[in-house]
Amino acid sequence: MLNGHPAAETGERDRLPPPDSSEATTLPDARVVTTSDWRVADRLVARHVLVGGLGHAWSGSDEKYPYNDSRAPDATALLGAFVRHALQ
């Protein structure tokens, strides 16, 4: 669980360990995006991005499709940034 993060070995599998860092950002449209990171040493192993008011949708994509929201943040860009950062 949690890509080998040592705090995940506490035995409580239904709850995440506290993040190593967390930051909340308010976007121009008043959405609050909270990003929480878990690291092992200096390596990013997990990231959780919570977009207030998003519901069950993919943000930053074409709204003509179900479960898509065109407003920021761009979830595909967030995923790409995580992968790039995690592989460093």
Residue, then its C-alpha position, 0 to 999 in steps of 0.5 A: m500500500l502507498n508504494g512502500h511508504p513506511a507509515a503505511e505499514t502501521g496495519e490500518r489499511d482503511r486509512l491513509p497515513p498523514p501526508d508528508s506535505s499538503e498544500a491548498t490553492t484557490l483557483p480563480d473560479a474559487r475552487v480549492v485544490t488540495t494536494s497532498d504528497w507522500r515521500v520515501a526519503d526524497r522520492l515522491v511515491a504518492r500524490h492525492v489531489l482533491v478538487g473541491g466541488l468537482g464531484h465524479a468528473w475528470s477535470g480539464s477535459d471536454e464537457k460534451y462527454p459524461y463525467n468531464d469538467s472543462r474547468a481547471p485543474d487539468a487532471t491529465a497534466l497533473l498525472g503527467a507531472f506526477v509521473r515525471h516527478a516520481l521518476q526523477 
